[in-house]
């Protein structure tokens, strides 16, 4: 799991540097390619890179939904 996080973090770092270089050099085809690569990194690497954040976010969403349901039940009574 840690190897996956390091790999995806490194891929994201390299992609960010290349994207910045493409923007500075006004290389639009490379910018488009890097956008696609960054989307792939987001799709497949997000669960490794942002694991703790995603868990906290899911818990907050679950807690909010429970509070919303309880408020709805209390309002109906």
N, CA, C and O atoms as CSV, one atom per row, in Angstrom:
chain,resi,resn,atom,element,x,y,z
A,1,UNK,N,N,0.815,-1.186,0.000
A,1,UNK,CA,C,0.000,0.000,0.000
A,1,UNK,C,C,0.867,1.263,0.000
A,1,UNK,O,O,0.567,2.219,-0.715
A,2,UNK,N,N,1.932,1.271,0.792
A,2,UNK,CA,C,2.811,2.435,0.850
A,2,UNK,C,C,3.545,2.602,-0.474
A,2,UNK,O,O,3.754,3.726,-0.930
A,3,UNK,N,N,3.941,1.486,-1.096
A,3,UNK,CA,C,4.598,1.572,-2.399
A,3,UNK,C,C,3.666,2.184,-3.432
A,3,UNK,O,O,4.089,2.978,-4.272
A,4,UNK,N,N,2.392,1.807,-3.363
A,4,UNK,CA,C,1.409,2.372,-4.289
A,4,UNK,C,C,1.273,3.879,-4.070
A,4,UNK,O,O,1.212,4.644,-5.033
A,5,UNK,N,N,1.226,4.301,-2.821
A,5,UNK,CA,C,1.084,5.727,-2.525
A,5,UNK,C,C,2.296,6.500,-3.027
A,5,UNK,O,O,2.154,7.574,-3.613
A,6,UNK,N,N,3.480,5.959,-2.800
A,6,UNK,CA,C,4.704,6.617,-3.265
A,6,UNK,C,C,4.714,6.685,-4.792
A,6,UNK,O,O,5.051,7.721,-5.366
A,7,UNK,N,N,4.348,5.589,-5.444
A,7,UNK,CA,C,4.346,5.558,-6.898
A,7,UNK,C,C,3.379,6.592,-7.474
A,7,UNK,O,O,3.744,7.342,-8.378
A,8,UNK,N,N,2.144,6.637,-6.955
A,8,UNK,CA,C,1.145,7.568,-7.483
A,8,UNK,C,C,1.493,9.004,-7.131
A,8,UNK,O,O,1.240,9.911,-7.924
A,9,UNK,N,N,2.066,9.227,-5.964
A,9,UNK,CA,C,2.481,10.581,-5.589
A,9,UNK,C,C,3.606,11.063,-6.498
A,9,UNK,O,O,3.608,12.217,-6.929
A,10,UNK,N,N,4.550,10.195,-6.787
A,10,UNK,CA,C,5.647,10.530,-7.690
A,10,UNK,C,C,5.121,10.797,-9.103
A,10,UNK,O,O,5.563,11.737,-9.765
A,11,UNK,N,N,4.188,9.979,-9.558
A,11,UNK,CA,C,3.590,10.183,-10.883
A,11,UNK,C,C,2.879,11.530,-10.942
A,11,UNK,O,O,2.981,12.245,-11.939
A,12,UNK,N,N,2.170,11.874,-9.891
A,12,UNK,CA,C,1.467,13.154,-9.845
A,12,UNK,C,C,2.454,14.317,-9.827
A,12,UNK,O,O,2.232,15.330,-10.491
A,13,UNK,N,N,3.527,14.179,-9.084
A,13,UNK,CA,C,4.552,15.222,-9.019
A,13,UNK,C,C,5.193,15.445,-10.385
A,13,UNK,O,O,5.336,16.584,-10.831
A,14,UNK,N,N,5.575,14.361,-11.042
A,14,UNK,CA,C,6.194,14.463,-12.366
A,14,UNK,C,C,5.211,15.054,-13.379
A,14,UNK,O,O,5.586,15.891,-14.199
A,15,UNK,N,N,3.965,14.618,-13.316
A,15,UNK,CA,C,2.957,15.145,-14.233
A,15,UNK,C,C,2.739,16.635,-14.004
A,15,UNK,O,O,2.521,17.380,-14.959
A,16,UNK,N,N,2.793,17.071,-12.766
A,16,UNK,CA,C,2.630,18.493,-12.462
A,16,UNK,C,C,3.777,19.312,-13.041
A,16,UNK,O,O,3.555,20.379,-13.613
A,17,UNK,N,N,4.988,18.822,-12.895
A,17,UNK,CA,C,6.153,19.521,-13.436
A,17,UNK,C,C,6.081,19.593,-14.962
A,17,UNK,O,O,6.336,20.647,-15.545
A,18,UNK,N,N,5.741,18.492,-15.602
A,18,UNK,CA,C,5.652,18.480,-17.065
A,18,UNK,C,C,4.525,19.397,-17.542
A,18,UNK,O,O,4.675,20.092,-18.547
A,19,UNK,N,N,3.398,19.400,-16.827
A,19,UNK,CA,C,2.295,20.290,-17.190
A,19,UNK,C,C,2.728,21.741,-17.080
A,19,UNK,O,O,2.439,22.539,-17.972
A,20,UNK,N,N,3.413,22.096,-16.004
A,20,UNK,CA,C,3.906,23.459,-15.838
A,20,UNK,C,C,4.861,23.833,-16.967
A,20,UNK,O,O,4.776,24.932,-17.515
A,21,UNK,N,N,5.770,22.920,-17.316
A,21,UNK,CA,C,6.718,23.182,-18.407
A,21,UNK,C,C,5.982,23.359,-19.738
A,21,UNK,O,O,6.356,24.211,-20.545
A,22,UNK,N,N,4.949,22.567,-19.967
A,22,UNK,CA,C,4.184,22.683,-21.210
A,22,UNK,C,C,3.466,24.026,-21.278
A,22,UNK,O,O,3.388,24.631,-22.347
A,23,UNK,N,N,2.942,24.495,-20.151
A,23,UNK,CA,C,2.259,25.794,-20.130
A,23,UNK,C,C,3.251,26.930,-20.370
A,23,UNK,O,O,2.974,27.843,-21.147
A,24,UNK,N,N,4.402,26.874,-19.708
A,24,UNK,CA,C,5.418,27.923,-19.856
A,24,UNK,C,C,5.916,27.992,-21.301
A,24,UNK,O,O,6.138,29.080,-21.831
A,25,UNK,N,N,6.091,26.835,-21.934
A,25,UNK,CA,C,6.595,26.795,-23.308
A,25,UNK,C,C,5.485,26.939,-24.345
A,25,UNK,O,O,5.748,26.901,-25.547
A,26,UNK,N,N,4.258,27.101,-23.888
A,26,UNK,CA,C,3.098,27.265,-24.768
A,26,UNK,C,C,2.963,26.086,-25.739
A,26,UNK,O,O,2.716,26.270,-26.931
A,27,UNK,N,N,3.129,24.885,-25.206
A,27,UNK,CA,C,3.038,23.662,-26.000
A,27,UNK,C,C,1.657,23.044,-25.757
A,27,UNK,O,O,1.491,22.222,-24.856
A,28,UNK,N,N,0.686,23.436,-26.549
A,28,UNK,CA,C,-0.700,23.007,-26.335
A,28,UNK,C,C,-0.922,21.504,-26.517
A,28,UNK,O,O,-1.659,20.917,-25.725
A,29,UNK,N,N,-0.326,20.852,-27.514
A,29,UNK,CA,C,-0.539,19.392,-27.614
A,29,UNK,C,C,-0.065,18.651,-26.355
A,29,UNK,O,O,-0.722,17.718,-25.895
A,30,UNK,N,N,1.073,19.071,-25.806
A,30,UNK,CA,C,1.569,18.440,-24.579
A,30,UNK,C,C,0.652,18.746,-23.408
A,30,UNK,O,O,0.459,17.895,-22.540
A,31,UNK,N,N,0.081,19.948,-23.366
A,31,UNK,CA,C,-0.870,20.287,-22.296
A,31,UNK,C,C,-2.067,19.349,-22.335
A,31,UNK,O,O,-2.521,18.871,-21.296
A,32,UNK,N,N,-2.580,19.085,-23.536
A,32,UNK,CA,C,-3.734,18.195,-23.676
A,32,UNK,C,C,-3.375,16.780,-23.241
A,32,UNK,O,O,-4.152,16.122,-22.550
A,33,UNK,N,N,-2.200,16.315,-23.645
A,33,UNK,CA,C,-1.749,14.972,-23.237
A,33,UNK,C,C,-1.607,14.910,-21.721
A,33,UNK,O,O,-1.993,13.914,-21.109
A,34,UNK,N,N,-1.063,15.955,-21.108
A,34,UNK,CA,C,-0.863,15.950,-19.663
A,34,UNK,C,C,-2.196,16.025,-18.916
A,34,UNK,O,O,-2.331,15.457,-17.833
A,35,UNK,N,N,-3.166,16.713,-19.482
A,35,UNK,CA,C,-4.493,16.721,-18.862
A,35,UNK,C,C,-5.051,15.306,-18.834
A,35,UNK,O,O,-5.605,14.878,-17.822
A,36,UNK,N,N,-4.913,14.587,-19.924
A,36,UNK,CA,C,-5.396,13.201,-19.976
A,36,UNK,C,C,-4.645,12.311,-18.988
A,36,UNK,O,O,-5.247,11.474,-18.315
A,37,UNK,N,N,-3.330,12.498,-18.906
A,37,UNK,CA,C,-2.536,11.706,-17.951
A,37,UNK,C,C,-2.938,12.031,-16.516
A,37,UNK,O,O,-3.049,11.133,-15.681
A,38,UNK,N,N,-3.156,13.317,-16.229
A,38,UNK,CA,C,-3.589,13.707,-14.877
A,38,UNK,C,C,-4.958,13.134,-14.539
A,38,UNK,O,O,-5.208,12.761,-13.393
A,39,UNK,N,N,-5.848,13.062,-15.528
A,39,UNK,CA,C,-7.149,12.436,-15.285
A,39,UNK,C,C,-6.992,10.953,-14.946
A,39,UNK,O,O,-7.696,10.435,-14.079
A,40,UNK,N,N,-6.078,10.277,-15.624
A,40,UNK,CA,C,-5.817,8.865,-15.310
A,40,UNK,C,C,-5.234,8.719,-13.902
A,40,UNK,O,O,-5.608,7.812,-13.159
A,41,UNK,N,N,-4.327,9.609,-13.550
A,41,UNK,CA,C,-3.756,9.570,-12.200
A,41,UNK,C,C,-4.854,9.794,-11.172
A,41,UNK,O,O,-4.892,9.114,-10.146
A,42,UNK,N,N,-5.747,10.740,-11.438
A,42,UNK,CA,C,-6.847,10.997,-10.507
A,42,UNK,C,C,-7.766,9.781,-10.395
A,42,UNK,O,O,-8.172,9.399,-9.298
A,43,UNK,N,N,-8.089,9.180,-11.537
A,43,UNK,CA,C,-9.028,8.052,-11.527
A,43,UNK,C,C,-8.457,6.830,-10.799
A,43,UNK,O,O,-9.145,6.211,-9.988
A,44,UNK,N,N,-7.210,6.489,-11.090
A,44,UNK,CA,C,-6.652,5.255,-10.538
A,44,UNK,C,C,-5.808,5.468,-9.284
A,44,UNK,O,O,-5.650,4.533,-8.500
A,45,UNK,N,N,-5.263,6.658,-9.068
A,45,UNK,CA,C,-4.373,6.882,-7.943
A,45,UNK,C,C,-5.000,7.582,-6.756
A,45,UNK,O,O,-4.398,7.647,-5.684
A,46,UNK,N,N,-6.210,8.111,-6.936
A,46,UNK,CA,C,-6.842,8.877,-5.861
A,46,UNK,C,C,-7.031,8.051,-4.591
A,46,UNK,O,O,-6.834,8.556,-3.486
A,47,UNK,N,N,-7.409,6.791,-4.744
A,47,UNK,CA,C,-7.655,5.971,-3.550
A,47,UNK,C,C,-6.369,5.730,-2.760
A,47,UNK,O,O,-6.434,5.443,-1.565
A,48,UNK,N,N,-5.212,5.839,-3.396
A,48,UNK,CA,C,-3.945,5.671,-2.689
A,48,UNK,C,C,-3.417,7.001,-2.159
A,48,UNK,O,O,-2.935,7.075,-1.028
A,49,UNK,N,N,-3.506,8.045,-2.971
A,49,UNK,CA,C,-2.951,9.337,-2.595
A,49,UNK,C,C,-3.769,9.989,-1.483
A,49,UNK,O,O,-3.203,10.536,-0.536
A,50,UNK,N,N,-5.085,9.934,-1.590
A,50,UNK,CA,C,-5.969,10.639,-0.646
A,50,UNK,C,C,-6.765,9.681,0.235
A,50,UNK,O,O,-7.922,9.952,0.554
A,51,UNK,N,N,-6.173,8.598,0.617
A,51,UNK,CA,C,-6.888,7.562,1.378
A,51,UNK,C,C,-7.491,8.099,2.676
A,51,UNK,O,O,-8.676,7.887,2.937
A,52,UNK,N,N,-6.700,8.785,3.485
A,52,UNK,CA,C,-7.191,9.285,4.776
A,52,UNK,C,C,-8.264,10.345,4.567
A,52,UNK,O,O,-9.282,10.346,5.259
A,53,UNK,N,N,-8.041,11.240,3.621
A,53,UNK,CA,C,-9.026,12.291,3.339
A,53,UNK,C,C,-10.349,11.689,2.879
A,53,UNK,O,O,-11.415,12.116,3.321
A,54,UNK,N,N,-10.282,10.698,1.990
A,54,UNK,CA,C,-11.513,10.078,1.481
A,54,UNK,C,C,-12.299,9.388,2.591
A,54,UNK,O,O,-13.530,9.424,2.593
A,55,UNK,N,N,-11.598,8.759,3.535
A,55,UNK,CA,C,-12.280,8.104,4.657
A,55,UNK,C,C,-12.970,9.125,5.550
A,55,UNK,O,O,-14.120,8.933,5.947
A,56,UNK,N,N,-12.262,10.224,5.868
A,56,UNK,CA,C,-12.872,11.277,6.693
A,56,UNK,C,C,-14.068,11.896,5.990
A,56,UNK,O,O,-15.095,12.164,6.614
A,57,UNK,N,N,-13.934,12.120,4.702
A,57,UNK,CA,C,-15.024,12.721,3.933
A,57,UNK,C,C,-16.243,11.802,3.898
A,57,UNK,O,O,-17.374,12.257,4.071
A,58,UNK,N,N,-16.011,10.511,3.674
A,58,UNK,CA,C,-17.122,9.554,3.649
A,58,UNK,C,C,-17.823,9.510,5.006
A,58,UNK,O,O,-19.049,9.419,5.068
A,59,UNK,N,N,-17.048,9.574,6.096
A,59,UNK,CA,C,-17.643,9.566,7.439
A,59,UNK,C,C,-18.479,10.822,7.663
A,59,UNK,O,O,-19.575,10.739,8.217
A,60,UNK,N,N,-17.979,11.982,7.242
A,60,UNK,CA,C,-18.736,13.227,7.400
A,60,UNK,C,C,-20.032,13.183,6.602
A,60,UNK,O,O,-21.077,13.623,7.083
A,61,UNK,N,N,-19.966,12.653,5.389
A,61,UNK,CA,C,-21.165,12.547,4.557
A,61,UNK,C,C,-22.176,11.609,5.205
A,61,UNK,O,O,-23.373,11.899,5.221
A,62,UNK,N,N,-21.699,10.483,5.741
A,62,UNK,CA,C,-22.581,9.527,6.400
A,62,UNK,C,C,-23.234,10.155,7.637
A,62,UNK,O,O,-24.436,10.004,7.858
A,63,UNK,N,N,-22.430,10.857,8.434
A,63,UNK,CA,C,-22.964,11.525,9.626
A,63,UNK,C,C,-23.994,12.585,9.247
A,63,UNK,O,O,-25.023,12.721,9.909
A,64,UNK,N,N,-23.718,13.333,8.185
A,64,UNK,CA,C,-24.656,14.358,7.735
A,64,UNK,C,C,-25.974,13.739,7.279
A,64,UNK,O,O,-27.047,14.255,7.591
A,65,UNK,N,N,-25.891,12.642,6.547
A,65,UNK,CA,C,-27.109,11.973,6.075
A,65,UNK,C,C,-27.936,11.441,7.253
A,65,UNK,O,O,-29.163,11.531,7.240
A,66,UNK,N,N,-27.262,10.886,8.268
A,66,UNK,CA,C,-27.976,10.402,9.461
A,66,UNK,C,C,-28.658,11.557,10.188
A,66,UNK,O,O,-29.809,11.439,10.608
A,67,UNK,N,N,-27.946,12.670,10.335
A,67,UNK,CA,C,-28.539,13.833,11.005
A,67,UNK,C,C,-29.714,14.376,10.201
A,67,UNK,O,O,-30.718,14.804,10.769
A,68,UNK,N,N,-29.585,14.356,8.900
A,68,UNK,CA,C,-30.666,14.825,8.032
A,68,UNK,C,C,-31.902,13.940,8.169
A,68,UNK,O,O,-33.024,14.442,8.228
A,69,UNK,N,N,-31.696,12.615,8.220
A,69,UNK,CA,C,-32.819,11.685,8.389
A,69,UNK,C,C,-33.479,11.867,9.758
A,69,UNK,O,O,-34.705,11.846,9.862
A,70,UNK,N,N,-32.673,12.046,10.801
A,70,UNK,CA,C,-33.228,12.246,12.141
A,70,UNK,C,C,-34.023,13.542,12.214
A,70,UNK,O,O,-35.082,13.584,12.840
A,71,UNK,N,N,-33.531,14.583,11.590
A,71,UNK,CA,C,-34.254,15.859,11.595
A,71,UNK,C,C,-35.570,15.725,10.837
A,71,UNK,O,O,-36.575,16.324,11.221
A,72,UNK,N,N,-35.565,14.955,9.784
A,72,UNK,CA,C,-36.779,14.741,8.994
A,72,UNK,C,C,-37.812,13.961,9.823
A,72,UNK,O,O,-39.003,14.270,9.793
A,73,UNK,N,N,-37.342,12.950,10.560
A,73,UNK,CA,C,-38.254,12.159,11.414
A,73,UNK,C,C,-38.837,13.041,12.516
A,73,UNK,O,O,-40.032,12.958,12.800
A,74,UNK,N,N,-38.012,13.884,13.140
A,74,UNK,CA,C,-38.493,14.753,14.199
A,74,UNK,C,C,-39.486,15.776,13.663
A,74,UNK,O,O,-40.440,16.140,14.350
A,75,UNK,N,N,-39.272,16.219,12.483
A,75,UNK,CA,C,-40.176,17.207,11.873
A,75,UNK,C,C,-41.531,16.595,11.571
A,75,UNK,O,O,-42.558,17.263,11.691
A,76,UNK,N,N,-41.541,15.325,11.179
A,76,UNK,CA,C,-42.789,14.634,10.849
A,76,UNK,C,C,-43.621,14.370,12.095
A,76,UNK,O,O,-44.847,14.294,12.008
A,77,UNK,N,N,-42.986,14.229,13.245
A,77,UNK,CA,C,-43.714,13.887,14.472
A,77,UNK,C,C,-44.353,15.060,15.078
A,77,UNK,O,O,-45.005,14.941,16.115
